[in-house]
Amino acid sequence: MLSTFHVFLAAETRVNGEVDWYGILDADPRDDNETLKKKYRKLALMLHPDKNSSVGADGAFKHVSEAWKFLSDKDKRAAYDRKKSLYTMYQKVSVLNPGKHDALLSSTFEDHILLLLLYNLSSGIVVSTSQI
């Protein structure tokens, strides 16, 4: 029952507006594919509808299967990790005090430009600074 609750809670958690795929599998982004597979299998066996008749187990099993399907795709996982990393970097930059002269960014306009650049990077679009 606790695993079912954990999976549903993780499925509702959003990271940068997206599902927390690692949270659903109780995994770490640094886990290699084999470790992710082990975590998936453990949860899948525990939550499989043929083995677990508790309320919500079938829904939790679907979330776990979807998380594994997403994270086992190397391209999707790499894009997801890159986007999470860029968003984390943007969050760190945007909390700088804009009143300080030594801050990396000093205005709201520059924050928006950085966000646009980060978004473009995560989408695979290359923008040179001369285009800004």
N, C-alpha and C positions, 0 to 999 in steps of 0.2 A: 504494500500500500504506500509506503514511504517513497519508493522509486517512482510510482505513478504520479504522486504529488510533485516530486522533484522535477520530473519531465515536463509536466504541465506548467509549472512555475517557470522553468527555463524557457519553454516555448513562448511564453508571454513576455519575456524579457527582450528588450530591443537594444541593440548596439548600433548606433548611427542609423536608427530607423529600420534596421534589419533584424531578422531572427538571430538569436544567439545559438548558432549551430553547435559550437563547442560546449556550451552550457547544457544543452539537451543530452549530449553524450557524457557529461561530467568529465570533459577532457580539457586539455590545455593546448593553446595554439602551437606550442613547441613540440607537441607529441608527433612522432612519426606515424606513417600510414599504418604500420603494423600495430602500434599501440592503440590507435583509433579503432582499428578493426576489432581488437580484443575487447575494448570498452563497448563497442556496438554489440558484439556477440553476447556479452554478458547481460546487457540490458534487454536485448531481443529475446534471449532465452527466458529471462525473468518475466517479461511482459507479454510474451506471445499468447494470443487468445486461447490456444489449445492447452496451455499450461497455467494460465492465470485467469480466473473468472471474476476477479474483483472489479468493482465499478471503476470505469475509466481506463482499465488496462489496455483495451483494444485501441483507444485513442492515443494513449501514451506510446504504444507499439508503433503506431503510424508516424508519430513525431520522430521517434528514434530511427525508424527506417528512412524517413525523409532526410534527417540530418546526415545519416551515413551515406545516402545516395549523393547528397550535395558535397560533403567533405571528401568522399572517395574519388571525386572527379578532380584531377590535378589542376586543370585550368580554372574551374570554378573556385576551388579552394585558394589558389594563388591570388585571384582577383579579389576575393573576399578578404583575405589577409592583408593585401595591399591597401584596400579601401579602409579597413579598420585601422591600420597603421597610420595612414594619412590623416584620418579623422582624429586619432589620438594626438598626432603632432599638431594639428590645427587647434585642438582644444588647449594644448599647452601654450601655444603662441598667443591665442586670443585672451588668455587670462593675464597677460602682461599688463602692467599699469601703463595706459597710453599717455599719462602725464610725464613719464620719465623720458629724458632724452636718449638714454642708452637702451631703451626698449627696442626689440626687433621691429615691432610695428608701432606706429604712433598715431594712426587715425582709423576711423571706421571704414573709410574708403579703402585703405590698404588692407584691412581685414577682409573685405569683400574680394579684392583682387587675389589675395592669397587663397581664399576659399575656392575661387574660380580656377586658379592654377592647380590646386590640389585635386579638384574634381576632374579637371582635364587629364591630369596624370593618371588618376585611377581609371579613367575611361580609355587610356591608351592614346590620347590626343597630345601631340607635342606642340607647345606654344613657346616661341622665343620671346625674350623680354623686349625685343625691339618691336613686337607687335602690340605691346600694351601702351 
